Amino acid sequence: MALQVGDIVEGKVTGIKPFGAFVSLPEGKTGLVHISEVSYEFVQDLSAVLSDGQTVSVKVLSIAPDGKIALSIKRTQPAPERAPRQPHGERSGNGGERRPAPR
């Protein structure tokens, strides 16, 4: 079975770098989960969230012609609900008037 964009598969984390984690996939392939695709929350340090040898569920985002595979962990999970935006109300300050910059 060849991997296709949109597939969700299990893999093992084989390496962690500051920019993302490498994941070993079925059929001997390897893909990269960019740090922005690990969690819906901000991740500063990947090693605090993932570890070598950890089994993860990943979604195939893209497969480049050169064989590079982009993966996502967060897209295998439902997105968190966002709180409704609060109305801004009256703004303080100069009432929205633009003033020329001081010289």
C-alpha positions as CSV (number, residue, x, y, z in Angstrom):
1,M,0.0,0.0,0.0
2,A,1.6,3.3,-1.1
3,L,1.3,6.3,1.1
4,Q,-1.1,9.0,-0.2
5,V,-1.8,12.6,0.9
6,G,-4.5,12.5,3.5
7,D,-3.6,9.1,4.9
8,I,-3.4,8.7,8.7
9,V,-0.8,6.2,9.7
10,E,1.2,5.2,12.8
11,G,5.0,5.8,12.9
12,K,7.9,6.0,15.3
13,V,9.8,9.2,16.2
14,T,13.4,8.5,15.1
15,G,14.9,12.0,15.6
16,I,14.1,15.3,17.1
17,K,15.6,18.6,15.8
18,P,14.8,22.2,16.7
19,F,12.6,22.5,13.6
20,G,10.7,19.2,13.8
21,A,10.7,15.5,14.3
22,F,11.5,12.7,11.9
23,V,9.1,9.8,11.9
24,S,9.6,6.3,10.5
25,L,6.6,5.3,8.4
26,P,5.4,2.0,7.0
27,E,7.3,0.7,3.9
28,G,10.6,2.0,5.3
29,K,9.8,5.6,4.5
30,T,10.6,8.6,6.7
31,G,8.7,11.9,7.0
32,L,9.1,15.1,8.9
33,V,6.6,16.7,11.3
34,H,7.4,20.4,11.3
35,I,7.3,21.9,14.8
36,S,4.2,23.9,13.8
37,E,2.3,20.7,13.0
38,V,2.9,19.0,16.4
39,S,0.2,20.6,18.5
40,Y,-2.5,23.2,18.3
41,E,-0.7,24.9,21.2
42,F,2.6,26.7,20.9
43,V,5.6,24.3,21.2
44,Q,8.9,25.8,22.1
45,D,10.9,22.6,22.8
46,L,9.9,19.5,20.9
47,S,11.8,17.2,23.3
48,A,9.3,18.3,26.0
49,V,6.4,17.0,23.8
50,L,8.0,14.1,21.9
51,S,10.7,11.5,22.6
52,D,12.7,9.1,20.4
53,G,11.0,5.8,19.9
54,Q,7.5,7.2,20.7
55,T,4.7,5.9,18.5
56,V,2.6,8.7,17.0
57,S,-0.3,8.9,14.7
58,V,0.4,11.2,11.7
59,K,-1.4,12.6,8.7
60,V,0.4,12.8,5.4
61,L,0.2,16.5,4.3
62,S,2.3,16.2,1.1
63,I,4.7,14.1,-0.8
64,A,7.2,16.0,-2.9
65,P,8.5,14.7,-6.2
66,D,11.9,14.1,-4.5
67,G,10.2,11.8,-2.0
68,K,10.1,14.2,1.0
69,I,7.0,13.5,3.1
70,A,5.4,16.3,5.2
71,L,3.5,15.0,8.2
72,S,1.2,16.5,10.9
73,I,0.4,15.1,14.3
74,K,-2.1,17.9,15.3
75,R,-4.3,17.3,12.2
76,T,-5.1,13.8,13.4
77,Q,-6.9,15.4,16.4
78,P,-10.0,17.6,16.5
79,A,-9.2,21.3,16.6
80,P,-9.9,23.0,19.9
81,E,-12.9,25.3,20.1
82,R,-12.0,28.9,20.0
83,A,-13.5,31.3,22.4
84,P,-15.8,33.8,20.7
85,R,-14.3,37.2,20.1
86,Q,-15.2,40.0,22.5
87,P,-16.5,43.2,20.9
88,H,-13.8,46.0,21.1
89,G,-16.2,48.7,22.3
90,E,-14.9,52.3,22.6
91,R,-11.3,52.8,21.9
92,S,-9.3,55.2,24.0
93,G,-6.8,57.6,22.6
94,N,-7.2,60.0,19.8
95,G,-10.5,58.7,18.4
96,G,-8.9,57.1,15.4
97,E,-7.5,60.3,14.0
98,R,-4.1,60.0,12.4
99,R,-1.6,62.6,13.4
100,P,1.5,63.3,11.5
101,A,4.7,61.9,12.9
102,P,6.8,64.3,15.0
103,R,9.7,65.8,13.2
